[in-house]
Amino acid sequence: MDISTISDEACERLFSGRLTEADGILADIGWFLEDVRSVYCESISAATRAMHPAAVAAPIVQPALWPPEQHRSCRPLRSWWYPPAERSSSDDLAAGS
Amino acid sequence: MEPGDNLDLALAAAQANAEWGWNGLYRNLAPSVTGYLRAQGAAEPEDLAADVFLQAVRAVKRFEGHGAAFRSWIFCIAHNKLIDDSRYRRRRPVEPVAEPAEESATPVGVEEQVLNHLSEDRVKDLLNRLTVDQRDVLLLRIIGGLTVDEVARTLGKNSPAVKALQRRGLACLKREMSSVSVSV
């Protein structure tokens, strides 16, 4: 069977990880999709974890590694997280009040 | 399971300015958003993902819909940020700076590191064989978990066009994977 004629239903089974025996032609692609998820979905660096709101109570970290001329979006880790209405209270928190 | 793990509950809480709501949304979506940006070759995927969530924070009160629609909306923002970032970098190329090596939380053996690297190279190589449109569709489906209709809205195409790109992308992958296995 030519994969370009594969049915929409078989495609949906592929993307939802529910291939059947009848979908044998798609088996290796199914494994490839798992490889893609494995490579890209779990590779969250420490920098991303540091932007998690749970980390905002920590002091702003390592400014020396984020010189503005090298990182266009360099900003204090804390300020972007809170909605605008709450930013003043987070600034108070930063000031230690 | 925490309430924040439920996307619908987390969204409602975030719209009510509850911090646990944003915790839940971030925990749910940040890995796949960052992964999508990284798979699309963004130079600084974590920075770009932060911009995506910043825009979401600013606009969330105007958002209407449930958790699944929010997921689609976030990926729409991410895709548009990616396009903007690509245009910006084409106009203002910068020298890449080597980031300090991260310390892994758990030690990984040399053999496992080599296998991980080979797997990543293989994935990148196969994805690079796709056209831009085919890669957009497949990555939004694989990493974003979006439906055909959601991908169509994100990319500004109609659903039949997305299905055609999906089918051609899968056929290309199949062809490339078969040619690699023959040559081995």
Interface residues (C-beta under 8 A of the other chain):
Chain A: D2 I3 S4 I6 D8 C11 L14 F15 I25 L26 D28 I29 F32 L33 D35 V36 R37 S38 V39 Y40 C41 E42 S43 I44 S45 A46 A47 T48 M51 H52 P53 A54 L65 Q70 H71 R72 S73 W80 W81 Y82 P83 P84 A85 E86
Chain B: N17 E19 W22 N23 Y26 R27 A30 P31 S32 T34 G35 Y36 R38 A39 E44 E46 D47 L48 A49 A50 D51 F53 L54 V57 R58 V60 Y88 V94 V97 P100 E102 S119 E120 R122 V123 L126 L127 L139 R141 I142 I143 K163 Q166 R167 R168 L170 A171 L173 K174 M177
